[in-house]
Amino acid sequence: NFIPKATYTWQTPSNIALVKYWGKSNPQIPKNTSISFTLNNCNTITTIDFEKKEKSTYVDFDLFFEGKQKEEFKPKIAEFFKRVQEYCPYVFEYKMTIHSENSFPHSSGIASSASGLSAIAMCLMSLESEINPDLSEKDINKKASFLARLGSGSASRSVEGPLVVWGNHPEINGSSDLFGVQFPYKVHPIFNDYQDAILLVDKGEKQVSSTVGHNLMHHHPYAENRFQQANDNLTKISKILQEGNIKEFVKLVESEALTLHAMMLTSNPYFILMKPNTLEIINRIWQYRNQNGSNICFTLDAGANVHVLYPKNEKEAVNQFIESELSKYCQKNQYICDTVGLGAIRL
Ligand code: PMV
């Protein structure tokens, strides 16, 4: 089909890894399999206007973030278009005007690359599916995840939900290094509507960008063991999720978070990405769990913020605990309550 002009808007979520992706080879191929909960409230809304150009020799786009033209975000997006042009030749043929906004506060330390890049990928796929109406929804999601991966690895896990696996794994049917797939087995109901409260401990710029971080794994003395451990943890968590073994879930998820940070502590150069309040929160979570027979646990990204994970049946009690006890360790007492979600939504 010939499409002279089109506009698409997508809302795509952030995600939080349970088994972490840390280490990659080119082009954005993960060294181990990872799995994440797709989030719901933390998302990006992106609109792209496509207008057919006369000449189609170079990629041309304007970028507005929260209403303002953002030159500093352009290089990352330009690099993304460069990587996807081989798979989406039509990016040369249209002038693109991108408007994007995040639901979470600006520079909150919440990574926006997963939600941001998956939103652009969905808009590209909307255009592609009008040019080629034979594409099924499954094909569209698969290719959107494939494209998003080329922008930011974890973005491949933000197209669908509630649980997405990225990386080829012998025990996950249909899994691939090239795109994320929905966890293909029936999950125990204890994991339905799981809660994630994101405690904003440090809202500053990330000390280690994920590009630098992944590269640290290239000459890391523990890298090979770590990749093996992550793949073994994937096997374990698959069983845990199906059986509903929440005690084992807690142990595995916390160990994954601490291992991610241990990789940074032991890399060259080395980094400490936790802040004193990160540790205060972890200790308070452990205390609360022991005293209340709770199944609350924490996970971390490559930064100081803490994700508090808990089942829906503890929502009221844990929210109370966060508000009265944990919020005091957050910058300006700020935290975001989120739940597991289902992925990209066309608006
Ligand atoms: O997608 P990237 O390149 O920003 O890497 C993200 C890595 C972690 O967030 C630390 C872990 C993960 O699996 O999401």
Boltz pocket constraint, residues with backbone or C-beta under 6 A from the ligand:
constraints:
  - pocket:
      binder: B
      contacts: [[A, 15], [A, 16], [A, 17], [A, 19], [A, 20], [A, 21], [A, 22], [A, 34], [A, 111], [A, 113], [A, 152], [A, 153], [A, 154], [A, 155], [A, 210], [A, 211], [A, 260], [A, 300], [A, 301], [A, 302]]
      max_distance: 6.0
